[in-house]
Amino acid sequence: MVKVKICGITREEDLDAAVQAGADAVGFVVDVNKSPRNLSLRAARILIDRLPSNVSSVAVTIFDGFQRVVGICQELRPSFIQLHGITQKMSREHKLGFRTSTIVGVNAESPNALENAISNSEFADALLVDSNRPDGLGGTGCIHNWDLSRRIRDAIYPVPLILAGGLTPENVSRAIRTVRPYGVDVSTGVETRPGIKDPVKIVEFVREAKGTAF
């Protein structure tokens, strides 16, 4: 059964809705001032402490140096750190090696998306394929080419692929059947406005995703 991550959580009521709907993981955007879903480390820590043990926490940020990421991990102690903005040069130089399990974001709109994914899969615990803005942020609500995501999925296997980018309760089942991902990630597709989730849409999204076999 596909795993489901509800990302961009900013409020306790949205966190509780995701947990009650059966989400496997929830994501918290931190240290990204440009994002309308950005949280301070303190606010993220309060929400993470509210999570039950069977739901994973994911700290989502833009890579801004090894030490900064280590600091976020030490402060929040998330289940996963999700990093965006990592280039092939960075991956070769750092090889990361964080103690916290690492999800690396890959921009499906990049002309080198497949090459970047293969390179990053050498050190990441999972890859998240998203439709990013020019500043490297996801949460655009835009769908990318799912056939490309399927090629990435096959190329990096058995490294898990998490599919993001424009997913909604209406299209997630088709996306899963096309890409056959390990998991799916949604933010904009279950919101009433940026950072504010719709509990009904969360329930519908989780039901559709987990009810899809491939």
C-alpha positions in Angstrom: 0.0 0.0 0.0 1.3 3.4 -1.0 2.5 5.7 1.8 0.9 9.1 2.2 2.6 12.3 3.4 0.6 15.5 4.1 3.1 18.4 3.8 3.1 22.1 4.8 1.4 21.5 8.2 1.2 24.8 10.2 -1.6 24.2 12.7 -2.5 21.7 15.4 -6.0 21.1 13.9 -4.5 20.2 10.5 -2.0 17.9 12.1 -4.7 16.1 14.0 -6.8 15.8 10.8 -3.9 14.3 8.9 -3.2 11.8 11.7 -6.9 10.8 12.1 -7.2 10.4 8.3 -4.4 7.8 8.4 -1.4 9.7 7.0 1.9 7.9 7.4 3.9 11.1 7.6 3.5 14.9 7.9 5.8 17.6 6.7 6.8 20.9 8.3 8.5 23.6 6.3 11.3 25.3 8.3 13.9 27.9 7.6 12.3 28.9 4.3 11.1 32.4 4.7 9.7 32.7 1.2 7.2 29.9 1.9 3.7 30.8 3.2 4.0 27.5 5.1 7.2 28.3 6.9 7.5 27.6 10.6 10.0 28.7 13.2 11.9 25.8 14.7 10.0 26.3 18.0 6.6 26.1 16.3 7.7 23.0 14.4 9.0 21.4 17.6 5.6 21.9 19.3 3.8 20.2 16.4 6.3 17.4 16.1 5.9 16.7 19.8 2.2 16.3 19.2 2.6 13.4 16.8 1.9 9.8 17.7 4.8 7.4 17.4 3.3 5.7 14.3 3.4 8.8 12.2 6.7 10.1 10.8 7.8 13.7 11.0 9.6 15.3 8.1 11.4 18.6 8.4 11.4 20.2 4.9 14.0 22.9 4.1 16.3 24.2 1.3 19.9 23.0 1.7 22.0 25.9 3.0 25.1 24.1 4.2 25.8 21.0 6.2 26.0 22.6 9.6 22.6 24.4 9.2 20.9 21.1 8.4 22.6 19.4 11.3 21.3 22.2 13.5 17.7 21.7 12.3 18.0 17.9 12.9 19.4 18.5 16.4 16.6 21.0 17.3 13.7 19.1 15.9 14.7 15.5 15.9 12.5 14.6 12.9 12.1 11.1 11.5 13.4 12.5 8.2 15.0 15.7 6.8 13.8 16.6 3.3 16.2 18.8 1.4 15.6 20.8 -1.7 18.1 22.7 -3.8 20.9 20.1 -3.8 23.0 20.1 -7.0 25.1 17.2 -8.4 28.2 19.2 -7.3 26.9 19.4 -3.8 26.1 15.7 -3.7 29.5 14.8 -4.9 31.3 17.1 -2.4 29.2 16.4 0.7 27.8 12.9 0.3 25.7 14.3 3.2 25.8 11.4 5.6 23.4 13.0 8.1 22.4 10.8 11.0 18.8 11.6 10.2 17.3 9.7 7.3 17.4 12.0 4.2 14.8 12.7 1.5 16.2 14.7 -1.4 13.9 16.7 -3.6 14.3 16.5 -7.4 12.8 19.1 -9.7 10.9 17.3 -12.4 10.9 20.5 -14.5 14.7 20.5 -14.7 16.1 19.3 -18.1 18.5 17.1 -16.1 15.9 15.7 -13.8 16.7 12.0 -14.5 20.4 12.5 -14.2 20.0 14.5 -11.0 17.8 11.8 -9.5 20.3 9.0 -10.3 23.1 11.1 -8.8 21.2 11.9 -5.6 19.9 8.4 -5.2 23.5 7.3 -4.4 23.3 8.9 -0.9 19.6 9.6 -0.2 17.3 7.4 1.7 14.4 8.4 -0.6 13.8 10.9 -3.5 10.8 13.2 -3.8 10.0 14.2 -7.3 8.2 17.6 -7.4 7.3 20.5 -9.7 9.4 23.3 -8.3 9.4 27.0 -8.8 12.6 28.7 -10.0 13.5 29.4 -6.3 13.6 25.7 -5.6 10.4 25.5 -3.6 7.7 23.0 -4.2 4.0 23.5 -3.2 3.2 24.9 -6.6 0.1 22.8 -7.2 1.4 22.0 -10.7 1.5 18.6 -12.3 4.6 17.5 -14.1 5.1 14.6 -16.6 4.3 11.4 -14.7 5.9 9.3 -17.4 9.2 11.0 -16.4 8.6 10.2 -12.8 8.0 6.6 -13.7 11.3 6.5 -15.6 13.0 8.0 -12.5 11.3 5.5 -10.3 12.6 2.6 -12.4 16.1 4.1 -12.7 16.6 4.6 -8.9 14.9 1.4 -7.7 15.1 0.1 -4.9 15.6 3.6 -3.5 12.0 4.8 -2.7 10.4 7.4 -4.9 7.8 9.8 -3.4 5.6 11.6 -5.9 4.6 15.2 -5.4 3.4 18.1 -7.5 -0.2 19.0 -8.2 -1.7 15.9 -6.6 -5.3 16.1 -5.5 -8.0 13.7 -4.3 -9.2 13.6 -7.9 -6.0 12.6 -9.6 -3.9 10.8 -7.0 -5.2 7.4 -8.0 -4.3 7.9 -11.6 -0.9 9.2 -10.6 -0.2 6.2 -8.5 -1.1 3.7 -11.2 1.1 5.6 -13.7 4.2 6.1 -11.5 3.9 3.2 -9.0 5.7 5.3 -6.3 6.6 4.2 -2.8 4.6 7.2 -1.5 2.7 10.3 -2.5 3.0 13.8 -1.0 0.4 16.5 -1.0 0.2 20.1 0.2 -1.6 22.5 -2.1 -4.1 19.8 -3.2 -5.7 19.6 0.3 -5.7 23.3 1.2 -8.3 26.1 1.3 -5.4 28.6 1.1 -1.6 28.3 1.5 -0.9 26.7 4.9 -4.5 26.1 5.8 -5.7 22.5 5.2 -9.2 21.2 4.4 -9.9 18.2 6.7 -12.4 16.8 4.2 -9.9 16.9 1.4 -7.3 15.3 3.6 -9.6 12.4 4.3 -10.5 12.0 0.6 -6.8 12.1 -0.5 -5.7 9.5 2.0 -8.7 7.3 1.1 -8.0 7.5 -2.7 -4.3 7.0 -2.3 -4.5 4.0 0.0 -7.3 2.5 -2.0 -5.3 2.3 -5.2 -3.6 -0.9 -6.0 -0.8 -1.4 -8.6 
